[in-house]
Amino acid sequence: MTLFSLMLQNLKVKEIESLQDWLVNKINMHEFFILTSHIFA
């Protein structure tokens, strides 16, 4: 039971990390888009 809850906790941490990575990528793409639009505008 303890091992199962530990695995579940680890899974949640992994999901949170991947979500953070996804958010960071989204923000970076947005920043990049703004920068390039300023350059080409």
N, C-alpha and C positions, 0 to 999 in steps of 0.2 A: 504493500500500500504506500509506504514511504517512497519507494523507488518510482512508483507510478506518478505520485504527486510531484516528485522532483522532475520527472520527464515532462510533465504537463507544464510546470513552471518554466523549464528550459525552452519549451516550445513557444510559450507566450513571449519570452524574452526575444527569441528569434523573430517572431512575427513583428514585434515592436521595432526591432532593429531594421528589418526589411522595410517597414513602413516609414521609418525615419529616412532611410536611404532613398526611398521613392520620393518623399517630400523634398529632400535636398536636391535630387535630380530635377524635380519639377521647378523648384526655385531657381536653380542654376540655368535651366533652359529659358526661363522667363527673363532673368537678368541678361542672358546672352542675346535674347530676342530684342530687348530694349536697347542694348548697346549697339547691335547691328542696325536697328532701325534708325538710331541717332546718326550713325556713321553714313548710311546710305540716303538719309532724308536730306 
